[in-house]
Amino acid sequence: MGWMRKDLLTMRELEAGEIVLLVDTAASLQEIATREIKKVPALRGKTVVNLFYEASTRTRTSFEIAGKWLSADVVNFSASGSSTSKGESFIDTAKNIGAMSPDVVVVRHSSAGAAELLARALPCSIVNAGDGAHEHPTQALLDLLTIREKKGHFEGLHVAIVGDIAHSRVARSNIHGMRKLGMTVTVAGPPTLIPPFVQELGAKVSYRLEDAIGDVDVIMMLRLQQERMTAGLIPSLREYAHYWGLTLDKLARHARPDVLIMHPGPVNRGIELAPEVADGPYSVILDQVSRGVAVRMGVLLLLAGRKGGDGG
Amino acid sequence: MSLLLRGGRVIDPANNLDTVQDVLLADGKIERLGRNLAAPADAEVVDAKGKIVCPGFIDMHVHLREPGDEYKETVATGTRAAAAGGFTAVCCMANTNPVNDNGAVTDYILAKARVEGVVRVYPIGAVTRGLRGEELAELAELAESGCVAFSDDGRCVMNAGLYRRAMEYTLPFGAPLISHAEDTTLSRGASMNEGVVSTETGIPGQPAAAEDVMVARDILLAELTGAHVHIAHVSTVGAVRLVRDAKARGVRVTAEVTPHHLVLTEDAVRTWDSNTKMAPPLRTKRDVEALIEALADGTVDCIATDHAPHALSEKEGEFDRAAFGVVGLETAVAVLLDRLVRPGLLSLATLIARWSRDPARLLNLPAGTLAAGAPADVTILDPDAETTVDPSRFHSRSRNTPFGGWTLRGGPWMTVVGGKVVRPRASR
């Protein structure tokens, strides 16, 4: 099937076939990273704007590299020092950027729904690079690409997502994507970090790390934002690390020997992940990062190449 | 000067009346009701055949925004919106700038209303100075200046000790305290109901318990003090249960519900339209069903719009940063006629009672009846009018409605205040 959508906003709205198309496209572009000259002319003459309202290093850089390897002109617009600090509204900023005729706008924003707002306001393609606690589809896609490479398939796999599910767009996008591909998802964390009715999204729930990681193919550890403590959601980092931190010892005692350890980054070493786990043989964290560039190339290619003839 | 409303179906719940007859208004009062009344020489005669003639509708929960936020609404535009929507009186909340926490501000609002208002305006005074929840406003002066109730609406008086004292202090004034029931420690940071939609969208949610906890507290304080507490905009099945139980025990508690909480659920938030964002938030189907039942059986005493005008710039952006609230004056009657009365969820007579007799009673207003001698405030409905809600044609200065584009059957046709027509018949 071909790609028909103007935007990539959520995993929830995609069909399984569309997800596989995105993953396949990314897979086919991976070898560009191994070339001596990492550039193909696919998006020559196309403009990609990275519109980042939230601090981000890896996602923004990943999109920037992806765009450049495809020969697009990539412009970074970050909120600090720009018109937003002069009181311009999100919609006004968006319309101004839209008036400069970009082909793709990649948006990261702390408000859920911001990418959708932008997609309605602008005629160009929008990629959601994270909107509040809502969705982060390219992260889910790079997770899926990594999993398929390591496990060879999706159907029947079981994934545990561990940590602050309530505030995680990565968890939401992965739950939607994985469920559509026939995978089982268990979310785990203290009840204060599990959102209500998450079962209705198709996830199972566990309140004990040891139970959650027992019989899974993949463990995805989420970053714990330190402000969750001041909000009264957890008593202390020390207690969180003790009960919810993944250590070699817990892995050896409870997890399967072929389990994959994933993390969307940046890692709080010693809190959700012991350093030996983050750097250990189970970990595919850096594979995720390199797959991220391929996924974003694939997304830009499918979106920007949608109408033009030079997108192949 | 008199006005003869000829041949309408007169529904006056205060007098158990539902019959086709004429209504004669003279000198600002209801003169008499009867069949084939002779028109006095000076009378303007209105052919009300096929229309429904009711006591004037009262919206006891409106934000007119004046003084201070005239870019959102004024007494002039808000009362025009009220007249267009079929209301003959509105009660305006105290969260203006400056806050209506002293007699001078009340005087200002009433002076504006006399000069520019087209329907009756009854101010509601603040409970606490500056709505800060720290010390009592000058409640006696507010009552004497004409405030018909007290409320920090928009904010909840979180200090139970202070709220208890407010209830006691206002006992002699015969004016209720109106509670915006929201425990802010449970609702902090939230933009919608906590539930399956907040989990899916990632929009921070507040649980129904944020409202229920405060309704329970206020009922207990009303029981302690003997005060009359009115719960504004109830939205949860739990709040309904608490009010029902309290009424059965004889506690002086009353409640209102908004049109949007009666016809919309949290599912509407999936559109990301910030006109689905208000406090309290849209809840679940179960809550809506409980609210309709409570309105029908009288647990909820009246309907009020919580008309909350905001400028486009305050509503068009990110959902979690958008202002809370929606306008309601110009859509309320049509929305409920179409969505509650037409499908048989609520009788027409009950709808009329909850908008006229009942708010008048609980606020001790000289209104809500078509008895001879009562003020000549009359709302006339056209049960067959078909309209499509077009916010660009609102009389309100603001456009923030969740009902834009809805096609509705039945609506206000004419509004009469003090014997004078303030809404010309729809030109169709």
Interface residues (C-beta under 8 A of the other chain):
Chain A: R12 S89 F90 I91 H109 S111 A112 G113 A114 E116 L117 D131 G132 A133 H134 E135 H167 R169 R172 P195 P196 F197 V198 E200 L201
Chain B: E194 G195 V196 S198 T199 E200 T201 G202 I203 P204 G205 W272 S313 E316 G317 E318 F319 D320 R321
